[in-house]
Amino acid sequence: MATMTAAVLVGHGGPDVLELRQDVPVPTPAAGQVRVAVAAAGVNNTDLWTREGAYGTPADPDAVVGWKGVPIAFPRVQGGDAVGWVVELGDGAPADLLGRRVLVDPIAYGRDDEVDEPPIEGVLGSEEDGGFAEYLCVAADRVHDVTGSPLSDEQLACLPIAYGTATGMLERVALAPGERVLVTGASGGVGIALVQLAEARGAQVTAVTTGRAADAVRRAGASHVITRDGAPLRDQLVGAGPFAVVADVVGGPSFGALLGALGTGGRVVTCGAVAGPLVEIDLRALYLQRRALIGSTMHTPSQFRRLVQDARAGHLDPPVARTYPLTEIHQAQKDFVSGDHVGKLVLIP
């Protein structure tokens, strides 16, 4: 039996439960699937939260579970992002995919609905084996041909989770040209994607980041930058607004101040809680100003197809902070937690 190197999660916990193995069987595509030789895979916060079981439940925010509210099935190859080459077809998979460079949609949907929000049944690296391996197998309708894209493999590997999440946020909040938008956590993967995509849609972007990352965030498209290593964010937001939209990836104790920075009828869209999942808001600031609070998890199939079109046309310029061989995955995740980078960290199997 042919084997491969893969980063395998054996339980919820610290870095020690993510094992680098060289004896993992190479997967065989089932009917309707393809086998992809992984060229690059991005590192995301969802990888860390899945490993830690940090998603909690409504009844118990401290419950050690995956994002669906239950522990995931182990062992599990991690990695939500993957770009690579189709090297084998399962029965019924389209023959023209063989040999193509493809970007993998990390989400398994309950249905592909262009209008409604389709339910998410699984995500690579959580309910299915993911991209932190030399090979992965996935349904053929979830791989998208990007052979002609001018983006490198490393840049394409930045897109699925981070840019997919950012695309979903901006679509769900209905960001319009000319609107003022405030983006938090702007130097991270989702944050820098929000800055780029919002600017490309004609919005006026104000970004919250560190002083060290300010110049890089401006180059990504922010017209104004607020540095969080100065005065408290609440104080710096006084006079900076009002904003039509806040796109938040941070959560935590500053969330109430973000809500207060909106104008009448403004919208907050949130996708993360890296600074803490429990927040305190003044409901009067929500209803008296007719503001909206929107939750966003990843993307829909149509939103991902829009992202792929932008990748094929070279309309995106994802910043790659560093690359690592797959064998250095623990160092890559340690560096990710430190936050000492702008853009994405990418593994090369």
C-alpha positions, -999 to +999 in steps of 0.1 A: +000+000+000+013+034-010+018+058+019+022+096+023+032+122+048+003+140+066-005+160+097-030+139+116-051+151+145-056+123+171-077+142+196-087+176+209-059+194+228-025+210+224+001+208+197+010+172+208-023+158+194-013+169+159+010+142+147+032+143+116+030+108+101+047+093+071+027+061+070-007+074+062-023+055+033-027+074+001-064+079-004-083+064-033-111+085-049-146+071-045-172+074-072-176+111-081-144+121-064-109+131-076-075+127-060-055+159-057-017+161-053-015+190-029+008+218-040+002+242-011-021+245+019-028+276+040-028+278+078-060+291+094-074+299+129-100+272+122-072+246+122-062+257+157-098+259+171-106+225+156-075+210+173-084+227+206-121+219+204-126+256+211-160+262+195-182+254+225-220+251+224-248+275+232-254+256+265-218+253+274-194+279+258-164+260+273-174+226+258-145+209+240-161+202+206-158+210+169-176+237+151-208+215+148-210+212+185-197+177+188-162+162+190-149+154+155-140+119+144-103+110+149-079+104+134-083+133+110-059+149+085-061+186+092-061+215+067-090+235+053-071+251+024-057+232-006-046+239-041-030+212-063-032+190-094-058+163-102-039+131-106-066+104-104-104+103-111-130+082-094-158+066-114-180+092-130-157+122-123-153+145-153-124+133-175-113+169-184-103+175-148-073+151-150-040+170-150-056+204-141-045+227-113-075+231-090-086+251-060-106+231-036-138+244-020-134+234+017-171+231+023-195+201+018-229+216+014-263+201+021-274+215-013-262+240-038-288+268-036-281+301-054-306+321-033-309+306+002-281+298+026-272+261+020-265+241+052-229+231+058-224+194+063-187+193+067-154+211+062-120+199+051-098+191+081-128+187+104-155+164+090-133+153+061-096+147+057-079+180+045-050+195+028-021+190+053-010+160+033+006+150+000-028+139-014-065+144-006-097+131-022-127+153-026-159+155-046-153+165-082-178+194-080-158+210-053-126+214-073-123+245-096-099+248-125-074+275-119-047+262-143-045+296-161-045+318-130-015+341-128-015+335-090+012+312-076+002+280-058+011+297-025-012+326-032-041+304-043-037+285-011-045+317+008-080+319-007-104+291+004-110+298+041-097+334+045-109+350+012-140+327+011-149+339+046-143+375+036-164+372+005-192+356+025-191+385+050-192+412+024-220+395+005-241+389+036-237+425+047-245+438+012-215+462+011-221+489-015-197+511-034-189+543-016-198+530+019-174+535+048-164+501+063-143+494+094-123+462+093-108+447+125-078+423+127-067+437+093-033+421+092-045+385+095-057+363+067-094+371+068-087+408+077-063+415+048-088+397+025-116+420+038-095+451+031-086+440-004-121+429-014-139+459+002-116+483-016-121+465-049-159+469-044-155+506-041-158+510-004-138+534+018-118+512+042-106+520+077-085+492+091-076+483+127-042+467+131-008+471+148+015+499+140+040+474+126+015+462+100+000+496+091+020+502+059+012+467+046-025+472+053-025+505+035-009+488+005-038+463+006-063+490+001-070+508+035-073+545+032-072+550+069-055+529+097-062+528+134-034+512+154-045+491+184-012+495+201-020+531+209-049+545+229-079+522+237-099+514+205-130+529+220-113+562+224-098+561+189-132+554+173-146+586+187-148+609+156-136+582+132-171+572+122-199+569+115-194+537+095-220+520+073-204+486+079-182+470+105-165+437+094-152+421+126-130+391+129-119+397+165-149+398+190-139+403+226-142+433+249-141+459+220-172+446+203-195+471+220-174+500+208-176+487+172-214+487+174-213+523+187-192+534+157-220+526+132-243+552+118-280+549+119-290+518+100-254+505+100-245+468+099-220+447+119-210+414+103-189+391+124-171+358+117-147+352+146-139+355+182-101+354+185-102+380+214-130+361+231-164+347+222-185+364+250-192+400+244-212+427+261-233+452+241-258+479+250-290+468+233-301+504+231-272+511+208-286+483+185-323+491+184-325+528+188-302+534+158-319+505+138-285+487+134-282+451+123-260+424+137-251+396+112-233+364+118-213+349+089-197+314+086-175+309+055-192+311+021-219+297-002-212+278-034-220+308-056-198+331-034-169+306-038-174+306-076-171+344-076-139+341-057-126+315-082-134+339-111-114+366-094-085+342-089-085+331-126-085+368-137-057+378-113-079+404-096-066+393-062-031+397-047-030+375-016+000+384+006+020+353+016+039+361+048+060+328+050+061+293+036+071+261+054+075+225+045+047+203+058+072+188+082+074+221+100+037+224+107+041+228+144+064+258+139+040+273+114+011+270+138+032+285+166+041+314+144+005+318+135-005+322+171+022+348+176+006+371+151+040+384+140+031+385+103+009+402+077-010+379+054-010+341+053+013+313+064+014+285+038+026+249+040+042+231+010+037+193+011 
